[in-house]
Amino acid sequence: MRFILIDRILECVPGEYIVTKKNLTLAEEYLADHFPGFPVMPGVLMLEAMTQSAAWLIRLTDNYADSIISLKEARNVKYNHFVQPGQTLTLRIEILSREAGEVKVKAQGWLDDVQALSARLVLTHHGIGRDNPSLAWKDAAVIEELKKVYELIAPQK
């Protein structure tokens, strides 16, 4: 995960839903080009923030069983509102169904009480060592790094 687009996990009920937030600041480099004079969060990064939120829900539900979680499919993606610097995008992800190695979720993004985006996402999850046991150590290393990130974005106690 090179870019972390989730600033905080606000609430999580493993197996059911997660609520996260992304605070958009003018300090984010991509805003200089998207768009000059009218900086807004690119739609693909809003989608990525939803994907990252869903990945945290899967990790917390499965107790970090898999090191790799990827977006397989995005359906019915609707962008209803721009996200501008100074605004907070609150994301709510709900699990709709689970199959072996695949999770379907309903994702919504809100700016206060205005819905900014929505989508249905399909994510896949697997472990590196499952396909190649000699690489199982990589799973452990990735999971340890993810646990460190979680400590930074975990709900306040």
C-alpha positions in Angstrom: 0.0 0.0 0.0 2.0 2.9 -1.2 -0.5 5.7 -0.6 -2.6 5.5 2.5 -5.9 7.3 1.8 -7.5 6.5 5.1 -6.7 8.9 7.9 -8.7 7.2 10.6 -11.0 4.2 11.2 -13.9 5.7 13.1 -15.9 2.5 13.8 -15.7 -1.1 12.8 -17.9 -4.1 13.4 -16.0 -7.0 11.9 -18.0 -9.1 9.5 -20.5 -6.2 9.0 -19.3 -2.7 8.4 -16.5 -0.1 8.8 -16.6 3.7 8.9 -13.4 5.6 7.9 -12.5 9.1 7.1 -10.2 10.9 4.7 -9.3 14.6 5.4 -8.4 16.3 2.2 -5.7 18.9 2.6 -4.2 21.3 0.0 -0.7 19.8 0.9 -1.5 16.7 -1.2 0.7 16.9 -4.3 -1.8 15.7 -6.9 -4.1 18.6 -6.2 -1.6 21.0 -7.9 -2.5 19.3 -11.2 -6.1 18.2 -10.5 -7.2 20.9 -11.3 -5.2 24.1 -11.3 -7.4 26.8 -9.8 -10.0 24.2 -8.7 -8.4 21.5 -6.7 -10.5 18.4 -6.1 -9.8 14.8 -5.1 -9.7 12.7 -8.3 -12.5 10.2 -8.6 -10.0 7.3 -8.9 -8.6 8.2 -5.5 -12.0 8.4 -4.0 -12.6 4.9 -5.4 -9.2 3.8 -3.9 -10.1 5.2 -0.5 -13.3 3.1 -0.6 -11.2 0.1 -1.6 -8.7 0.6 1.2 -11.6 1.0 3.7 -13.1 -2.3 2.4 -9.6 -4.0 2.7 -9.4 -2.9 6.4 -12.8 -4.4 7.0 -11.7 -7.7 5.5 -8.4 -7.7 7.5 -10.2 -7.0 10.7 -12.9 -9.5 10.0 -10.5 -12.3 9.1 -7.8 -11.3 11.7 -5.2 -10.6 9.0 -5.5 -14.1 7.5 -4.5 -12.8 4.0 -1.8 -10.4 3.1 -3.1 -9.4 -0.3 -6.5 -7.7 -0.9 -7.3 -6.3 -4.3 -10.1 -4.6 -6.1 -11.5 -7.1 -8.6 -14.5 -5.1 -9.8 -16.3 -1.8 -9.3 -19.9 -1.6 -10.2 -22.4 1.3 -10.3 -19.8 3.8 -9.3 -21.5 7.2 -8.9 -19.8 10.5 -8.2 -22.3 13.0 -6.9 -20.1 15.7 -5.4 -16.5 17.1 -5.6 -14.3 16.7 -2.5 -12.2 19.8 -2.0 -9.3 20.7 0.4 -10.6 21.3 3.9 -13.4 18.7 3.6 -13.6 15.3 5.2 -14.8 12.4 3.2 -16.5 9.8 5.5 -16.7 6.3 4.0 -19.0 3.5 5.1 -18.5 0.0 3.8 -20.9 -2.8 4.4 -20.3 -6.5 3.6 -23.0 -7.8 1.3 -21.7 -11.3 0.7 -18.6 -13.5 1.1 -17.4 -16.4 -0.9 -14.1 -18.2 -0.9 -11.5 -15.6 -1.6 -14.0 -12.9 -2.6 -16.0 -10.2 -0.7 -18.8 -8.1 -2.2 -19.4 -4.7 -0.4 -21.7 -1.7 -0.6 -19.6 1.5 -0.4 -20.7 5.0 0.2 -18.8 8.3 0.7 -20.3 11.3 2.5 -19.4 15.0 3.0 -21.3 15.8 6.2 -24.9 14.9 5.1 -24.3 15.0 1.3 -23.6 11.7 -0.4 -20.4 12.3 -2.5 -20.1 8.8 -4.1 -21.3 5.3 -4.0 -20.4 1.9 -5.5 -20.6 -1.8 -5.3 -17.2 -3.4 -5.0 -15.8 -6.9 -5.3 -12.5 -7.6 -3.6 -10.4 -10.7 -3.7 -8.0 -11.8 -1.0 -5.3 -14.3 -0.8 -1.9 -15.0 0.8 1.4 -15.0 -1.0 2.5 -18.2 0.7 -0.6 -20.1 -0.2 0.5 -20.3 -3.8 4.2 -20.7 -3.1 5.0 -21.9 0.5 8.6 -20.8 0.2 7.3 -17.2 0.2 5.2 -17.6 3.3 7.7 -15.3 5.1 6.5 -12.5 2.9 3.0 -12.9 4.2 4.2 -12.4 7.7 6.3 -9.4 6.8 3.4 -7.7 4.9 1.0 -8.4 7.8 3.4 -6.9 10.3 3.6 -3.7 8.3 -0.2 -3.6 8.0 -0.5 -4.0 11.8 1.8 -1.0 12.2 -0.4 1.1 9.8 -3.5 0.0 11.8 -2.0 1.4 15.0 -1.7 4.8 13.3 -5.3 4.8 12.0 -7.1 2.7 14.6 -10.1 4.1 16.5 -9.2 6.4 19.4 -9.4 4.6 22.7 
